[in-house]
Amino acid sequence: MKKNFILFLFLFLTFLKSDAFEQGELKDIGIAKYAVIEARADYSPVRIAPDVNAGRFSHLRKGFVTYADKEYKNFYRVDLGLDDYYWMEKKYADIQAIIPQKHIQKIDEIKFDEDKEKYSVFIPLNIQNSYSFKEVPDGLEFYLYDVDCPDIVIKNKPGSFSYDTKNNTLHLKYISPALFGYDVIPHKKGLVLMVKKPPQINRKKPLKGRRIVLDAGHGGEESGVCAFGHKEKDVNLKISKQTKKALSKKGAKVYMTRKKDKYVPLYDRVAFAQEKKADILLSIHQNSLPNPKDVTKKHGVGVYYYNNQAYALANSIQKSLLKQTGFRDDGVNFASFALTRPTYPVSALVECGYLIDKNEMEKLTNKKFQKELARALALGAEDYLRYLIVF
């Protein structure tokens, strides 16, 4: 009797395990092989695994499409024609059609153009296909998937670009020792790859004429950290206003995502910086911790970046802030935030200090110290631009 019960229990648990696996198994996308899925919003993430915490392989602009051949829980499996599959969360994707095979677009020509500030590469497409970027030590690589380029004509190609085609992928490479912003711009007849040129910088006045957007983090109903009677959103705004004055005195053209206590959606802040054709985007914040008691060990100033091109900016600002504030070094940190992910403009997020640390709070809320912070941020931006002169 005991053996029969154990056998029954084993079979029952096996059934539950099998049923749980079936609920999470790869499923066909429909009666045909592929779903044409369209990105629902700008910067829709394509990930390396079907998990919201998995690394991001690329981001797609709103309206760009890719092909999914399977689904798994809340994800579509994306087939880019590469050795690996990638994944797009269903909430970012709209199915436009179910088709038996991928539509490989033929490209007959691409056209290069340039002005004083940027290179533009126009690629004609009937459907705006998925793409990805890869920053490399000697420049930038751009990949456009599901295209056929048998007899492509290249017009006005500068010497700083190269190209090749393989396995239904167009590969463009921009050769430069330093990057200063890049993006894909939707076009009614295709897309435009935009790459900014390193700016012509006045060594004595590196900020002169540079366009900088300051983002005072949080605002409105979003207070941020609240500690010792202070709200992060208010401290961010005060420091940002002082920083605008410091940058403007040095010749920069400065814009703010908010000038008063109001809520601004994260991607509206990014869009604002792009509309202003900013060279640099700095998001100003104050830090906190899940457990305030840990602030005895972890506190101080830290700067965050996502794209490799922004490391030099983050590092220059961190060095300047440490020198001016005397705060503990909380590092130059890699982080995937909405305000660090943009490839254009060059973007970084600054945690000026920990508002939950009483000693730092007293300084961060002091007007004189806020002016010192602002001066340090301006000097850090200058050092970053002088770094670009080398290239």
Secondary structure by P-SEA (a helix, b strand, c coil): caaaaaaaaaaaaaaaaaaaaaaacccccccccccccccccccccccccccccccccccccccbbbbbccccccbbbbbccccbbbbbbcccccccccccccbbbbbcbbbbbbcccbbbbbbbbcccccccccccccbbbbbbccccccccccccccccccccccccbbbbbbbcccccccbbbbcccbbbbccccccccccccccccbbbbbbccccccccccccccccaaaaaaaaaaaaaaaaaaacccccccccccccccaaaaaaaaaaacccbbbbbbcccccccccccccccbbbbbccccaaaaaaaaaaaaaaccccccccccccccccccccccbbbbbcccccccaaaaaaaacaaaaaaaaaaaaaaaaaaaaaaccc
